[in-house]
Amino acid sequence: MILERKNYLFCGNDASTYWATIVYSLIATCKSAGVEPRTRIEDILHKIPYYERDEKDMTELLSSNWVKSNQTCSE
């Protein structure tokens, strides 16, 4: 945790720090859900435009919901 705080000093500006925080949070939620971060983030980035276009509920893309929907698809 201390290392992360020190890393934020080198983000360059407030906007970079904001986006870095989002990415770190996504990775942490993936790890806590037992999901490969790259797989989940790629899948979510591909689905977001379709969810916005069709006005779907984006809570389906949260970690716990995403894991449940992908487990049922793979079984």
PDB file with SEQRES, HELIX, SHEET and CRYST1 records, atoms N, CA, C and O in Angstrom:
SEQRES   1 A   75  MET ILE LEU GLU ARG LYS ASN TYR LEU PHE CYS GLY ASN          
SEQRES   2 A   75  ASP ALA SER THR TYR TRP ALA THR ILE VAL TYR SER LEU          
SEQRES   3 A   75  ILE ALA THR CYS LYS SER ALA GLY VAL GLU PRO ARG THR          
SEQRES   4 A   75  ARG ILE GLU ASP ILE LEU HIS LYS ILE PRO TYR TYR GLU          
SEQRES   5 A   75  ARG ASP GLU LYS ASP MET THR GLU LEU LEU SER SER ASN          
SEQRES   6 A   75  TRP VAL LYS SER ASN GLN THR CYS SER GLU                      
HELIX    1 AA1 ILE A    2  TYR A    8  1                                   7    
HELIX    2 AA2 ASP A   14  ALA A   33  1                                  20    
HELIX    3 AA3 PRO A   37  ASP A   54  1                                  18    
HELIX    4 AA4 MET A   58  LEU A   61  5                                   4    
HELIX    5 AA5 SER A   63  SER A   74  1                                  12    
CRYST1    1.000    1.000    1.000  90.00  90.00  90.00 P 1           1          
ATOM      1  N   MET A   1       0.826  -1.190   0.000  1.00  0.00           N  
ATOM      2  CA  MET A   1       0.000   0.000   0.000  1.00  0.00           C  
ATOM      3  C   MET A   1       0.867   1.250   0.000  1.00  0.00           C  
ATOM      4  O   MET A   1       0.561   2.217  -0.697  1.00  0.00           O  
ATOM      5  N   ILE A   2       1.923   1.239   0.758  1.00  0.00           N  
ATOM      6  CA  ILE A   2       2.816   2.388   0.779  1.00  0.00           C  
ATOM      7  C   ILE A   2       3.449   2.574  -0.590  1.00  0.00           C  
ATOM      8  O   ILE A   2       3.611   3.703  -1.054  1.00  0.00           O  
ATOM      9  N   LEU A   3       3.808   1.476  -1.236  1.00  0.00           N  
ATOM     10  CA  LEU A   3       4.398   1.557  -2.566  1.00  0.00           C  
ATOM     11  C   LEU A   3       3.434   2.194  -3.560  1.00  0.00           C  
ATOM     12  O   LEU A   3       3.848   3.009  -4.385  1.00  0.00           O  
ATOM     13  N   GLU A   4       2.145   1.830  -3.492  1.00  0.00           N  
ATOM     14  CA  GLU A   4       1.158   2.423  -4.392  1.00  0.00           C  
ATOM     15  C   GLU A   4       1.061   3.925  -4.189  1.00  0.00           C  
ATOM     16  O   GLU A   4       1.002   4.676  -5.162  1.00  0.00           O  
ATOM     17  N   ARG A   5       1.043   4.373  -2.945  1.00  0.00           N  
ATOM     18  CA  ARG A   5       0.956   5.812  -2.683  1.00  0.00           C  
ATOM     19  C   ARG A   5       2.149   6.542  -3.273  1.00  0.00           C  
ATOM     20  O   ARG A   5       2.003   7.632  -3.828  1.00  0.00           O  
ATOM     21  N   LYS A   6       3.314   5.955  -3.159  1.00  0.00           N  
ATOM     22  CA  LYS A   6       4.502   6.597  -3.720  1.00  0.00           C  
ATOM     23  C   LYS A   6       4.470   6.562  -5.244  1.00  0.00           C  
ATOM     24  O   LYS A   6       4.970   7.484  -5.888  1.00  0.00           O  
ATOM     25  N   ASN A   7       3.895   5.523  -5.829  1.00  0.00           N  
ATOM     26  CA  ASN A   7       3.796   5.460  -7.286  1.00  0.00           C  
ATOM     27  C   ASN A   7       2.887   6.553  -7.838  1.00  0.00           C  
ATOM     28  O   ASN A   7       3.116   7.038  -8.946  1.00  0.00           O  
ATOM     29  N   TYR A   8       1.868   6.947  -7.091  1.00  0.00           N  
ATOM     30  CA  TYR A   8       0.971   8.003  -7.553  1.00  0.00           C  
ATOM     31  C   TYR A   8       1.701   9.330  -7.721  1.00  0.00           C  
ATOM     32  O   TYR A   8       1.250  10.185  -8.482  1.00  0.00           O  
ATOM     33  N   LEU A   9       2.807   9.515  -7.033  1.00  0.00           N  
ATOM     34  CA  LEU A   9       3.581  10.746  -7.167  1.00  0.00           C  
ATOM     35  C   LEU A   9       4.134  10.909  -8.575  1.00  0.00           C  
ATOM     36  O   LEU A   9       4.407  12.030  -9.005  1.00  0.00           O  
ATOM     37  N   PHE A  10       4.303   9.807  -9.297  1.00  0.00           N  
ATOM     38  CA  PHE A  10       4.930   9.842 -10.608  1.00  0.00           C  
ATOM     39  C   PHE A  10       3.920   9.719 -11.757  1.00  0.00           C  
ATOM     40  O   PHE A  10       4.309   9.462 -12.897  1.00  0.00           O  
ATOM     41  N   CYS A  11       2.654   9.896 -11.470  1.00  0.00           N  
ATOM     42  CA  CYS A  11       1.629   9.804 -12.519  1.00  0.00           C  
ATOM     43  C   CYS A  11       1.662  11.005 -13.459  1.00  0.00           C  
ATOM     44  O   CYS A  11       1.194  10.904 -14.592  1.00  0.00           O  
ATOM     45  N   GLY A  12       2.188  12.106 -13.028  1.00  0.00           N  
ATOM     46  CA  GLY A  12       2.322  13.266 -13.902  1.00  0.00           C  
ATOM     47  C   GLY A  12       1.297  14.350 -13.641  1.00  0.00           C  
ATOM     48  O   GLY A  12       1.660  15.522 -13.537  1.00  0.00           O  
ATOM     49  N   ASN A  13       0.028  13.992 -13.532  1.00  0.00           N  
ATOM     50  CA  ASN A  13      -1.008  14.984 -13.259  1.00  0.00           C  
ATOM     51  C   ASN A  13      -2.211  14.299 -12.614  1.00  0.00           C  
ATOM     52  O   ASN A  13      -2.237  13.080 -12.445  1.00  0.00           O  
ATOM     53  N   ASP A  14      -3.194  15.103 -12.263  1.00  0.00           N  
ATOM     54  CA  ASP A  14      -4.365  14.569 -11.559  1.00  0.00           C  
ATOM     55  C   ASP A  14      -5.169  13.597 -12.415  1.00  0.00           C  
ATOM     56  O   ASP A  14      -5.680  12.602 -11.900  1.00  0.00           O  
ATOM     57  N   ALA A  15      -5.287  13.866 -13.702  1.00  0.00           N  
ATOM     58  CA  ALA A  15      -6.058  12.987 -14.582  1.00  0.00           C  
ATOM     59  C   ALA A  15      -5.403  11.610 -14.675  1.00  0.00           C  
ATOM     60  O   ALA A  15      -6.099  10.595 -14.653  1.00  0.00           O  
ATOM     61  N   SER A  16      -4.100  11.565 -14.777  1.00  0.00           N  
ATOM     62  CA  SER A  16      -3.384  10.284 -14.843  1.00  0.00           C  
ATOM     63  C   SER A  16      -3.557   9.503 -13.552  1.00  0.00           C  
ATOM     64  O   SER A  16      -3.726   8.284 -13.572  1.00  0.00           O  
ATOM     65  N   THR A  17      -3.514  10.198 -12.445  1.00  0.00           N  
ATOM     66  CA  THR A  17      -3.715   9.549 -11.148  1.00  0.00           C  
ATOM     67  C   THR A  17      -5.120   8.965 -11.058  1.00  0.00           C  
ATOM     68  O   THR A  17      -5.308   7.866 -10.537  1.00  0.00           O  
ATOM     69  N   TYR A  18      -6.097   9.695 -11.562  1.00  0.00           N  
ATOM     70  CA  TYR A  18      -7.484   9.240 -11.562  1.00  0.00           C  
ATOM     71  C   TYR A  18      -7.625   7.936 -12.350  1.00  0.00           C  
ATOM     72  O   TYR A  18      -8.231   6.982 -11.861  1.00  0.00           O  
ATOM     73  N   TRP A  19      -7.072   7.890 -13.561  1.00  0.00           N  
ATOM     74  CA  TRP A  19      -7.172   6.695 -14.401  1.00  0.00           C  
ATOM     75  C   TRP A  19      -6.362   5.542 -13.828  1.00  0.00           C  
ATOM     76  O   TRP A  19      -6.785   4.390 -13.924  1.00  0.00           O  
ATOM     77  N   ALA A  20      -5.208   5.827 -13.235  1.00  0.00           N  
ATOM     78  CA  ALA A  20      -4.401   4.775 -12.610  1.00  0.00           C  
ATOM     79  C   ALA A  20      -5.174   4.133 -11.459  1.00  0.00           C  
ATOM     80  O   ALA A  20      -5.124   2.917 -11.272  1.00  0.00           O  
ATOM     81  N   THR A  21      -5.880   4.946 -10.700  1.00  0.00           N  
ATOM     82  CA  THR A  21      -6.683   4.433  -9.588  1.00  0.00           C  
ATOM     83  C   THR A  21      -7.780   3.502 -10.100  1.00  0.00           C  
ATOM     84  O   THR A  21      -8.045   2.465  -9.492  1.00  0.00           O  
ATOM     85  N   ILE A  22      -8.413   3.860 -11.201  1.00  0.00           N  
ATOM     86  CA  ILE A  22      -9.460   3.015 -11.772  1.00  0.00           C  
ATOM     87  C   ILE A  22      -8.885   1.666 -12.208  1.00  0.00           C  
ATOM     88  O   ILE A  22      -9.471   0.619 -11.937  1.00  0.00           O  
ATOM     89  N   VAL A  23      -7.748   1.698 -12.877  1.00  0.00           N  
ATOM     90  CA  VAL A  23      -7.126   0.458 -13.350  1.00  0.00           C  
ATOM     91  C   VAL A  23      -6.705  -0.414 -12.168  1.00  0.00           C  
ATOM     92  O   VAL A  23      -6.937  -1.623 -12.178  1.00  0.00           O  
ATOM     93  N   TYR A  24      -6.086   0.192 -11.148  1.00  0.00           N  
ATOM     94  CA  TYR A  24      -5.683  -0.579  -9.967  1.00  0.00           C  
ATOM     95  C   TYR A  24      -6.903  -1.190  -9.284  1.00  0.00           C  
ATOM     96  O   TYR A  24      -6.839  -2.326  -8.813  1.00  0.00           O  
ATOM     97  N   SER A  25      -8.008  -0.455  -9.223  1.00  0.00           N  
ATOM     98  CA  SER A  25      -9.223  -0.974  -8.599  1.00  0.00           C  
ATOM     99  C   SER A  25      -9.793  -2.146  -9.385  1.00  0.00           C  
ATOM    100  O   SER A  25     -10.219  -3.140  -8.797  1.00  0.00           O  
ATOM    101  N   LEU A  26      -9.804  -2.036 -10.718  1.00  0.00           N  
ATOM    102  CA  LEU A  26     -10.278  -3.148 -11.548  1.00  0.00           C  
ATOM    103  C   LEU A  26      -9.435  -4.397 -11.332  1.00  0.00           C  
ATOM    104  O   LEU A  26      -9.971  -5.497 -11.198  1.00  0.00           O  
ATOM    105  N   ILE A  27      -8.135  -4.231 -11.299  1.00  0.00           N  
ATOM    106  CA  ILE A  27      -7.242  -5.372 -11.103  1.00  0.00           C  
ATOM    107  C   ILE A  27      -7.459  -5.996  -9.728  1.00  0.00           C  
ATOM    108  O   ILE A  27      -7.479  -7.220  -9.596  1.00  0.00           O  
ATOM    109  N   ALA A  28      -7.622  -5.160  -8.705  1.00  0.00           N  
ATOM    110  CA  ALA A  28      -7.836  -5.677  -7.350  1.00  0.00           C  
ATOM    111  C   ALA A  28      -9.154  -6.436  -7.243  1.00  0.00           C  
ATOM    112  O   ALA A  28      -9.206  -7.478  -6.591  1.00  0.00           O  
ATOM    113  N   THR A  29     -10.218  -5.937  -7.868  1.00  0.00           N  
ATOM    114  CA  THR A  29     -11.502  -6.655  -7.801  1.00  0.00           C  
ATOM    115  C   THR A  29     -11.436  -7.963  -8.571  1.00  0.00           C  
ATOM    116  O   THR A  29     -12.082  -8.940  -8.191  1.00  0.00           O  
ATOM    117  N   CYS A  30     -10.668  -7.992  -9.642  1.00  0.00           N  
ATOM    118  CA  CYS A  30     -10.492  -9.249 -10.384  1.00  0.00           C  
ATOM    119  C   CYS A  30      -9.788 -10.283  -9.510  1.00  0.00           C  
ATOM    120  O   CYS A  30     -10.199 -11.441  -9.440  1.00  0.00           O  
ATOM    121  N   LYS A  31      -8.727  -9.846  -8.852  1.00  0.00           N  
ATOM    122  CA  LYS A  31      -7.974 -10.771  -7.997  1.00  0.00           C  
ATOM    123  C   LYS A  31      -8.837 -11.273  -6.850  1.00  0.00           C  
ATOM    124  O   LYS A  31      -8.766 -12.449  -6.494  1.00  0.00           O  
ATOM    125  N   SER A  32      -9.654 -10.395  -6.265  1.00  0.00           N  
ATOM    126  CA  SER A  32     -10.491 -10.828  -5.143  1.00  0.00           C  
ATOM    127  C   SER A  32     -11.590 -11.785  -5.593  1.00  0.00           C  
ATOM    128  O   SER A  32     -12.052 -12.612  -4.807  1.00  0.00           O  
ATOM    129  N   ALA A  33     -12.011 -11.678  -6.853  1.00  0.00           N  
ATOM    130  CA  ALA A  33     -13.041 -12.580  -7.385  1.00  0.00           C  
ATOM    131  C   ALA A  33     -12.428 -13.848  -7.978  1.00  0.00           C  
ATOM    132  O   ALA A  33     -13.157 -14.745  -8.401  1.00  0.00           O  
ATOM    133  N   GLY A  34     -11.097 -13.932  -8.014  1.00  0.00           N  
ATOM    134  CA  GLY A  34     -10.428 -15.106  -8.559  1.00  0.00           C  
ATOM    135  C   GLY A  34     -10.475 -15.176 -10.074  1.00  0.00           C  
ATOM    136  O   GLY A  34     -10.534 -16.263 -10.649  1.00  0.00           O  
ATOM    137  N   VAL A  35     -10.450 -14.022 -10.719  1.00  0.00           N  
ATOM    138  CA  VAL A  35     -10.550 -13.936 -12.173  1.00  0.00           C  
ATOM    139  C   VAL A  35      -9.245 -13.375 -12.732  1.00  0.00           C  
ATOM    140  O   VAL A  35      -8.605 -12.529 -12.108  1.00  0.00           O  
ATOM    141  N   GLU A  36      -8.860 -13.850 -13.903  1.00  0.00           N  
ATOM    142  CA  GLU A  36      -7.695 -13.307 -14.591  1.00  0.00           C  
ATOM    143  C   GLU A  36      -8.025 -11.869 -15.011  1.00  0.00           C  
ATOM    144  O   GLU A  36      -8.944 -11.672 -15.806  1.00  0.00           O  
ATOM    145  N   PRO A  37      -7.306 -10.859 -14.503  1.00  0.00           N  
ATOM    146  CA  PRO A  37      -7.634  -9.462 -14.793  1.00  0.00           C  
ATOM    147  C   PRO A  37      -7.686  -9.130 -16.285  1.00  0.00           C  
ATOM    148  O   PRO A  37      -8.599  -8.435 -16.731  1.00  0.00           O  
ATOM    149  N   ARG A  38      -6.727  -9.616 -17.050  1.00  0.00           N  
ATOM    150  CA  ARG A  38      -6.706  -9.266 -18.477  1.00  0.00           C  
ATOM    151  C   ARG A  38      -7.949  -9.790 -19.201  1.00  0.00           C  
ATOM    152  O   ARG A  38      -8.525  -9.087 -20.032  1.00  0.00           O  
ATOM    153  N   THR A  39      -8.357 -11.010 -18.891  1.00  0.00           N  
ATOM    154  CA  THR A  39      -9.528 -11.608 -19.520  1.00  0.00           C  
ATOM    155  C   THR A  39     -10.775 -10.789 -19.226  1.00  0.00           C  
ATOM    156  O   THR A  39     -11.550 -10.479 -20.131  1.00  0.00           O  
ATOM    157  N   ARG A  40     -10.967 -10.443 -17.974  1.00  0.00           N  
ATOM    158  CA  ARG A  40     -12.175  -9.709 -17.579  1.00  0.00           C  
ATOM    159  C   ARG A  40     -12.180  -8.305 -18.165  1.00  0.00           C  
ATOM    160  O   ARG A  40     -13.194  -7.864 -18.706  1.00  0.00           O  
ATOM    161  N   ILE A  41     -11.067  -7.602 -18.067  1.00  0.00           N  
ATOM    162  CA  ILE A  41     -11.025  -6.224 -18.555  1.00  0.00           C  
ATOM    163  C   ILE A  41     -11.231  -6.179 -20.069  1.00  0.00           C  
ATOM    164  O   ILE A  41     -11.949  -5.311 -20.567  1.00  0.00           O  
ATOM    165  N   GLU A  42     -10.612  -7.099 -20.804  1.00  0.00           N  
ATOM    166  CA  GLU A  42     -10.822  -7.141 -22.258  1.00  0.00           C  
ATOM    167  C   GLU A  42     -12.293  -7.402 -22.585  1.00  0.00           C  
ATOM    168  O   GLU A  42     -12.861  -6.764 -23.472  1.00  0.00           O  
ATOM    169  N   ASP A  43     -12.900  -8.337 -21.869  1.00  0.00           N  
ATOM    170  CA  ASP A  43     -14.299  -8.664 -22.119  1.00  0.00           C  
ATOM    171  C   ASP A  43     -15.199  -7.460 -21.833  1.00  0.00           C  
ATOM    172  O   ASP A  43     -16.097  -7.149 -22.615  1.00  0.00           O  
ATOM    173  N   ILE A  44     -14.954  -6.796 -20.720  1.00  0.00           N  
ATOM    174  CA  ILE A  44     -15.767  -5.639 -20.355  1.00  0.00           C  
ATOM    175  C   ILE A  44     -15.603  -4.514 -21.374  1.00  0.00           C  
ATOM    176  O   ILE A  44     -16.586  -3.890 -21.772  1.00  0.00           O  
ATOM    177  N   LEU A  45     -14.373  -4.255 -21.796  1.00  0.00           N  
ATOM    178  CA  LEU A  45     -14.151  -3.187 -22.772  1.00  0.00           C  
ATOM    179  C   LEU A  45     -14.835  -3.468 -24.099  1.00  0.00           C  
ATOM    180  O   LEU A  45     -15.251  -2.540 -24.793  1.00  0.00           O  
ATOM    181  N   HIS A  46     -14.956  -4.744 -24.458  1.00  0.00           N  
ATOM    182  CA  HIS A  46     -15.669  -5.102 -25.684  1.00  0.00           C  
ATOM    183  C   HIS A  46     -17.183  -4.972 -25.516  1.00  0.00           C  
ATOM    184  O   HIS A  46     -17.885  -4.655 -26.477  1.00  0.00           O  
ATOM    185  N   LYS A  47     -17.691  -5.214 -24.308  1.00  0.00           N  
ATOM    186  CA  LYS A  47     -19.141  -5.208 -24.085  1.00  0.00           C  
ATOM    187  C   LYS A  47     -19.730  -3.823 -23.813  1.00  0.00           C  
ATOM    188  O   LYS A  47     -20.903  -3.595 -24.110  1.00  0.00           O  
ATOM    189  N   ILE A  48     -18.957  -2.901 -23.263  1.00  0.00           N  
ATOM    190  CA  ILE A  48     -19.493  -1.599 -22.860  1.00  0.00           C  
ATOM    191  C   ILE A  48     -20.228  -0.878 -23.991  1.00  0.00           C  
ATOM    192  O   ILE A  48     -21.334  -0.390 -23.760  1.00  0.00           O  
ATOM    193  N   PRO A  49     -19.672  -0.786 -25.202  1.00  0.00           N  
ATOM    194  CA  PRO A  49     -20.416  -0.076 -26.254  1.00  0.00           C  
ATOM    195  C   PRO A  49     -21.789  -0.688 -26.537  1.00  0.00           C  
ATOM    196  O   PRO A  49     -22.744   0.043 -26.802  1.00  0.00           O  
ATOM    197  N   TYR A  50     -21.899  -2.005 -26.485  1.00  0.00           N  
ATOM    198  CA  TYR A  50     -23.172  -2.675 -26.734  1.00  0.00           C  
ATOM    199  C   TYR A  50     -24.154  -2.441 -25.586  1.00  0.00           C  
ATOM    200  O   TYR A  50     -25.354  -2.280 -25.807  1.00  0.00           O  
ATOM    201  N   TYR A  51     -23.632  -2.424 -24.366  1.00  0.00           N  
ATOM    202  CA  TYR A  51     -24.487  -2.152 -23.219  1.00  0.00           C  
ATOM    203  C   TYR A  51     -25.020  -0.725 -23.279  1.00  0.00           C  
ATOM    204  O   TYR A  51     -26.184  -0.486 -22.959  1.00  0.00           O  
ATOM    205  N   GLU A  52     -24.177   0.228 -23.687  1.00  0.00           N  
ATOM    206  CA  GLU A  52     -24.628   1.612 -23.805  1.00  0.00           C  
ATOM    207  C   GLU A  52     -25.649   1.752 -24.932  1.00  0.00           C  
ATOM    208  O   GLU A  52     -26.668   2.422 -24.768  1.00  0.00           O  
ATOM    209  N   ARG A  53     -25.380   1.126 -26.066  1.00  0.00           N  
ATOM    210  CA  ARG A  53     -26.277   1.221 -27.220  1.00  0.00           C  
ATOM    211  C   ARG A  53     -27.653   0.636 -26.908  1.00  0.00           C  
ATOM    212  O   ARG A  53     -28.678   1.234 -27.236  1.00  0.00           O  
ATOM    213  N   ASP A  54     -27.669  -0.540 -26.272  1.00  0.00           N  
ATOM    214  CA  ASP A  54     -28.921  -1.233 -25.968  1.00  0.00           C  
ATOM    215  C   ASP A  54     -29.522  -0.820 -24.629  1.00  0.00           C  
ATOM    216  O   ASP A  54     -30.565  -1.334 -24.226  1.00  0.00           O  
ATOM    217  N   GLU A  55     -28.861   0.112 -23.940  1.00  0.00           N  
ATOM    218  CA  GLU A  55     -29.288   0.600 -22.624  1.00  0.00           C  
ATOM    219  C   GLU A  55     -29.489  -0.537 -21.628  1.00  0.00           C  
ATOM    220  O   GLU A  55     -30.464  -0.559 -20.876  1.00  0.00           O  
ATOM    221  N   LYS A  56     -28.554  -1.476 -21.637  1.00  0.00           N  
ATOM    222  CA  LYS A  56     -28.599  -2.593 -20.691  1.00  0.00           C  
ATOM    223  C   LYS A  56     -28.080  -2.148 -19.332  1.00  0.00           C  
ATOM    224  O   LYS A  56     -27.432  -1.109 -19.203  1.00  0.00           O  
ATOM    225  N   ASP A  57     -28.375  -2.948 -18.333  1.00  0.00           N  
ATOM    226  CA  ASP A  57     -27.922  -2.683 -16.973  1.00  0.00           C  
ATOM    227  C   ASP A  57     -26.451  -3.071 -16.838  1.00  0.00           C  
ATOM    228  O   ASP A  57     -26.109  -4.249 -16.939  1.00  0.00           O  
ATOM    229  N   MET A  58     -25.592  -2.100 -16.614  1.00  0.00           N  
ATOM    230  CA  MET A  58     -24.154  -2.366 -16.543  1.00  0.00           C  
ATOM    231  C   MET A  58     -23.720  -3.032 -15.242  1.00  0.00           C  
ATOM    232  O   MET A  58     -22.549  -3.381 -15.094  1.00  0.00           O  
ATOM    233  N   THR A  59     -24.640  -3.215 -14.300  1.00  0.00           N  
ATOM    234  CA  THR A  59     -24.263  -3.935 -13.082  1.00  0.00           C  
ATOM    235  C   THR A  59     -23.944  -5.396 -13.383  1.00  0.00           C  
ATOM    236  O   THR A  59     -23.338  -6.083 -12.561  1.00  0.00           O  
ATOM    237  N   GLU A  60     -24.352  -5.872 -14.559  1.00  0.00           N  
ATOM    238  CA  GLU A  60     -23.992  -7.230 -14.974  1.00  0.00           C  
ATOM    239  C   GLU A  60     -22.481  -7.366 -15.175  1.00  0.00           C  
ATOM    240  O   GLU A  60     -21.949  -8.476 -15.158  1.00  0.00           O  
ATOM    241  N   LEU A  61     -21.797  -6.250 -15.364  1.00  0.00           N  
ATOM    242  CA  LEU A  61     -20.358  -6.284 -15.608  1.00  0.00           C  
ATOM    243  C   LEU A  61     -19.527  -6.183 -14.328  1.00  0.00           C  
ATOM    244  O   LEU A  61     -18.298  -6.227 -14.386  1.00  0.00           O  
ATOM    245  N   LEU A  62     -20.185  -6.047 -13.174  1.00  0.00           N  
ATOM    246  CA  LEU A  62     -19.453  -6.049 -11.909  1.00  0.00           C  
ATOM    247  C   LEU A  62     -18.823  -7.418 -11.678  1.00  0.00           C  
ATOM    248  O   LEU A  62     -19.297  -8.420 -12.213  1.00  0.00           O  
ATOM    249  N   SER A  63     -17.767  -7.459 -10.891  1.00  0.00           N  
ATOM    250  CA  SER A  63     -16.987  -8.692 -10.720  1.00  0.00           C  
ATOM    251  C   SER A  63     -17.822  -9.909 -10.381  1.00  0.00           C  
ATOM    252  O   SER A  63     -17.748 -10.921 -11.078  1.00  0.00           O  
ATOM    253  N   SER A  64     -18.613  -9.832  -9.326  1.00  0.00           N  
ATOM    254  CA  SER A  64     -19.365 -11.015  -8.887  1.00  0.00           C  
ATOM    255  C   SER A  64     -20.385 -11.443  -9.942  1.00  0.00           C  
ATOM    256  O   SER A  64     -20.558 -12.639 -10.176  1.00  0.00           O  
ATOM    257  N   ASN A  65     -21.049 -10.505 -10.569  1.00  0.00           N  
ATOM    258  CA  ASN A  65     -22.030 -10.837 -11.608  1.00  0.00           C  
ATOM    259  C   ASN A  65     -21.344 -11.364 -12.859  1.00  0.00           C  
ATOM    260  O   ASN A  65     -21.850 -12.279 -13.509  1.00  0.00           O  
ATOM    261  N   TRP A  66     -20.203 -10.796 -13.197  1.00  0.00           N  
ATOM    262  CA  TRP A  66     -19.459 -11.230 -14.380  1.00  0.00           C  
ATOM    263  C   TRP A  66     -18.981 -12.668 -14.211  1.00  0.00           C  
ATOM    264  O   TRP A  66     -19.048 -13.459 -15.152  1.00  0.00           O  
ATOM    265  N   VAL A  67     -18.504 -13.008 -13.029  1.00  0.00           N  
ATOM    266  CA  VAL A  67     -18.042 -14.367 -12.756  1.00  0.00           C  
ATOM    267  C   VAL A  67     -19.194 -15.360 -12.893  1.00  0.00           C  
ATOM    268  O   VAL A  67     -19.045 -16.415 -13.508  1.00  0.00           O  
ATOM    269  N   LYS A  68     -20.342 -15.014 -12.315  1.00  0.00           N  
ATOM    270  CA  LYS A  68     -21.511 -15.905 -12.392  1.00  0.00           C  
ATOM    271  C   LYS A  68     -21.936 -16.131 -13.840  1.00  0.00           C  
ATOM    272  O   LYS A  68     -22.211 -17.268 -14.224  1.00  0.00           O  
ATOM    273  N   SER A  69     -21.997 -15.083 -14.645  1.00  0.00           N  
ATOM    274  CA  SER A  69     -22.461 -15.221 -16.024  1.00  0.00           C  
ATOM    275  C   SER A  69     -21.458 -16.007 -16.868  1.00  0.00           C  
ATOM    276  O   SER A  69     -21.862 -16.733 -17.777  1.00  0.00           O  
ATOM    277  N   ASN A  70     -20.181 -15.880 -16.592  1.00  0.00           N  
ATOM    278  CA  ASN A  70     -19.180 -16.611 -17.366  1.00  0.00           C  
ATOM    279  C   ASN A  70     -19.030 -18.051 -16.913  1.00  0.00           C  
ATOM    280  O   ASN A  70     -18.607 -18.896 -17.702  1.00  0.00           O  
ATOM    281  N   GLN A  71     -19.363 -18.355 -15.668  1.00  0.00           N  
ATOM    282  CA  GLN A  71     -19.340 -19.744 -15.217  1.00  0.00           C  
ATOM    283  C   GLN A  71     -20.453 -20.529 -15.873  1.00  0.00           C  
ATOM    284  O   GLN A  71     -20.259 -21.680 -16.265  1.00  0.00           O  
ATOM    285  N   THR A  72     -21.620 -19.916 -15.997  1.00  0.00           N  
ATOM    286  CA  THR A  72     -22.751 -20.634 -16.591  1.00  0.00           C  
ATOM    287  C   THR A  72     -22.529 -20.841 -18.089  1.00  0.00           C  
ATOM    288  O   THR A  72     -23.005 -21.824 -18.657  1.00  0.00           O  
ATOM    289  N   CYS A  73     -21.807 -19.920 -18.729  1.00  0.00           N  
ATOM    290  CA  CYS A  73     -21.540 -20.057 -20.166  1.00  0.00           C  
ATOM    291  C   CYS A  73     -20.519 -21.155 -20.439  1.00  0.00           C  
ATOM    292  O   CYS A  73     -20.602 -21.824 -21.469  1.00  0.00           O  
ATOM    293  N   SER A  74     -19.565 -21.352 -19.545  1.00  0.00           N  
ATOM    294  CA  SER A  74     -18.501 -22.289 -19.791  1.00  0.00           C  
ATOM    295  C   SER A  74     -18.857 -23.713 -19.379  1.00  0.00           C  
ATOM    296  O   SER A  74     -18.166 -24.656 -19.765  1.00  0.00           O  
ATOM    297  N   GLU A  75     -19.929 -23.883 -18.596  1.00  0.00           N  
ATOM    298  CA  GLU A  75     -20.290 -25.231 -18.128  1.00  0.00           C  
ATOM    299  C   GLU A  75     -21.079 -25.996 -19.133  1.00  0.00           C  
ATOM    300  O   GLU A  75     -21.453 -27.142 -18.882  1.00  0.00           O  
TER     301      GLU A  75                                                      
END                                                                             
